[in-house]
């Protein structure tokens, strides 16, 4: 098959989109790992000092929101690559 034909160019473009979307979606792995580390560290700190756990809970939720936002951003970028 001649690589300069229109059909092979379309196949290359579609495969490049799928690969790019998959690579962009890998950013969600980092968000999952980040949330696990965040909640694990909070749980260890709460077990060591239960009286200070309530004061750190607002920072926990702020960190959770920021970490989850990065995961959602990676998901949206992968959808834009895939369908855009």
LOPAMAR-528354 format. One record per atom (N, C-alpha, C): atom name; x, y, z. Coordinates in steps of 0.02 Angstrom, whole numbers, plus 50000, padded with zeros to 5 digits. Atoms other than C-alpha are relative to their C-alpha. Example, Ala and Ser with C-alpha at 12.3 -4.5 7.8 and 13.67 -1.06 7.14 Angstrom:
% residues 2
   atome       x       y       z
       N   50045   49941   50000
      CA   50615   49775   50390
       C   50045   50060   50000
       N   49958   49941   49997
      CA   50684   49947   50357
       C   49961   50055   50037
This chain:
% residues 84
   atome       x       y       z
       N   50042   49941   50000
      CA   50000   50000   50000
       C   50044   50062   50000
       N   49962   49938   50006
      CA   50064   50171   49953
       C   49987   50046   50059
       N   50011   49959   49939
      CA   50091   50279   50110
       C   49975   50070   49985
       N   50023   49932   50016
      CA   50041   50437   50016
       C   49927   50003   49982
       N   50071   50000   50017
      CA   49862   50384   49983
       C   49960   50032   50056
       N   50043   49966   49951
      CA   49720   50472   50071
       C   49977   49953   50055
       N   50023   50048   49949
      CA   49662   50314   50160
       C   50052   49989   50054
       N   49947   50011   49950
      CA   49830   50287   50246
       C   50010   50062   50043
       N   49994   49938   49962
      CA   49836   50471   50298
       C   49943   50004   50051
       N   50056   49999   49954
      CA   49663   50455   50377
       C   50013   49950   50057
       N   49985   50050   49949
      CA   49716   50297   50469
       C   50054   50025   50048
       N   49948   49973   49958
      CA   49873   50382   50532
       C   49974   50054   50046
       N   50028   49946   49959
      CA   49775   50533   50594
       C   49956   49971   50055
       N   50044   50030   49950
      CA   49647   50424   50683
       C   50041   49965   50054
       N   49959   50035   49950
      CA   49782   50319   50766
       C   50039   50049   50043
       N   49965   49950   49961
      CA   49879   50474   50818
       C   49953   50033   50051
       N   50049   49972   49953
      CA   49720   50544   50898
       C   49990   49952   50059
       N   50011   50049   49946
      CA   49692   50384   50996
       C   50060   49995   50046
       N   49940   50003   49959
      CA   49871   50377   51055
       C   50007   50063   50043
       N   49997   49938   49962
      CA   49868   50560   51107
       C   49949   50004   50055
       N   50052   50000   49949
      CA   49705   50541   51199
       C   50018   49952   50057
       N   49979   50047   49948
      CA   49772   50389   51291
       C   50056   50028   50043
       N   49945   49969   49961
      CA   49931   50481   51342
       C   49974   50057   50044
       N   50028   49946   49959
      CA   49830   50631   51401
       C   49960   49973   50058
       N   50040   50030   49947
      CA   49716   50518   51502
       C   50044   49970   50055
       N   49956   50027   49949
      CA   49867   50449   51594
       C   50012   50049   50057
       N   49996   49951   49946
      CA   49865   50610   51695
       C   49953   49984   50057
       N   50046   50020   49947
      CA   49720   50535   51791
       C   50032   49951   50048
       N   49964   50046   49955
      CA   49839   50405   51861
       C   50033   50041   50056
       N   49968   49958   49950
      CA   49934   50544   51948
       C   49950   50028   50051
       N   50050   49976   49953
      CA   49774   50612   52023
       C   49979   49946   50048
       N   50018   50055   49955
      CA   49729   50441   52092
       C   50054   49986   50051
       N   49944   50010   49953
      CA   49901   50418   52168
       C   50004   50057   50049
       N   49998   49942   49956
      CA   49897   50594   52238
       C   49946   49998   50053
       N   50054   50005   49951
      CA   49729   50566   52321
       C   50015   49946   50051
       N   49982   50054   49953
      CA   49791   50403   52397
       C   50052   50023   50050
       N   49948   49974   49955
      CA   49945   50487   52468
       C   49971   50052   50048
       N   50029   49947   49959
      CA   49844   50635   52530
       C   49958   49971   50057
       N   50043   50028   49948
      CA   49714   50532   52624
       C   50039   49954   50046
       N   49959   50043   49958
      CA   49844   50407   52686
       C   50039   50041   50051
       N   49962   49957   49955
      CA   49950   50546   52760
       C   49955   50032   50052
       N   50046   49971   49952
      CA   49799   50627   52839
       C   49979   49949   50053
       N   50020   50052   49953
      CA   49746   50462   52917
       C   50056   49985   50050
       N   49944   50011   49954
      CA   49920   50434   52989
       C   50006   50057   50051
       N   49995   49943   49955
      CA   49922   50609   53061
       C   49942   50001   50050
       N   50058   50001   49955
      CA   49747   50590   53133
       C   50007   49946   50053
       N   49990   50053   49951
      CA   49794   50427   53217
       C   50053   50020   50052
       N   49947   49980   49953
      CA   49951   50503   53293
       C   49978   50056   50047
       N   50022   49943   49959
      CA   49866   50662   53355
       C   49926   50014   49984
       N   50071   49992   50016
      CA   49676   50648   53356
       C   49972   50070   50015
       N   50026   49934   49982
      CA   49651   50819   53436
       C   50014   50052   49945
       N   49983   49952   50053
      CA   49733   50909   53288
       C   49968   49980   49933
       N   50028   50023   50064
      CA   49639   50809   53155
       C   49945   50046   49975
       N   50056   49957   50022
      CA   49488   50924   53152
       C   50025   50065   49969
       N   49975   49937   50028
      CA   49594   51078   53119
       C   50032   49990   49932
       N   49968   50013   50065
      CA   49679   50995   52970
       C   49951   49977   49947
       N   50049   50027   50047
      CA   49519   50935   52889
       C   49984   50048   49943
       N   50013   49952   50054
      CA   49490   51096   52791
       C   50056   49998   49948
       N   49944   50005   50047
      CA   49664   51082   52715
       C   49997   49935   49961
       N   50009   50064   50034
      CA   49627   50900   52673
       C   49951   50008   49942
       N   50050   49992   50053
      CA   49472   50948   52575
       C   50024   50047   49945
       N   49972   49956   50050
      CA   49563   51090   52487
       C   50049   49962   49955
       N   49953   50040   50039
      CA   49702   50973   52434
       C   49965   49948   49957
       N   50038   50049   50038
      CA   49575   50843   52380
       C   49969   50034   49938
       N   50032   49965   50056
      CA   49484   50970   52271
       C   50050   50019   49947
       N   49949   49982   50049
      CA   49643   51031   52188
       C   50027   49939   49963
       N   49975   50061   50031
      CA   49706   50855   52156
       C   49949   49971   49951
       N   50053   50026   50043
      CA   49539   50799   52085
       C   49990   50045   49939
       N   50006   49955   50057
      CA   49534   50954   51974
       C   50052   49985   49948
       N   49948   50018   50049
      CA   49698   50903   51894
       C   49982   49936   49962
       N   50023   50061   50033
      CA   49626   50731   51858
       C   49945   50014   49950
       N   50054   49981   50046
      CA   49470   50806   51780
       C   50027   50039   49941
       N   49969   49963   50054
      CA   49578   50924   51678
       C   50032   49952   49950
       N   49969   50049   50045
      CA   49675   50776   51607
       C   49946   49963   49961
       N   50055   50034   50034
      CA   49510   50689   51566
       C   49970   50044   49945
       N   50029   49954   50049
      CA   49441   50842   51476
       C   50048   50010   49941
       N   49951   49992   50054
      CA   49602   50865   51377
       C   50000   49938   49955
       N   50002   50061   50041
      CA   49595   50683   51321
       C   49937   49997   49958
       N   50062   49998   50040
      CA   49414   50705   51265
       C   50005   50051   49944
       N   49992   49949   50052
      CA   49459   50864   51170
       C   50045   49972   49944
       N   49956   50030   50050
      CA   49600   50771   51082
       C   49962   49947   49960
       N   50034   50055   50032
      CA   49488   50623   51044
       C   49944   50024   49953
       N   50058   49980   50039
      CA   49334   50715   50980
       C   50007   50069   49968
       N   49992   49932   50029
      CA   49403   50886   50933
       C   50030   50001   49932
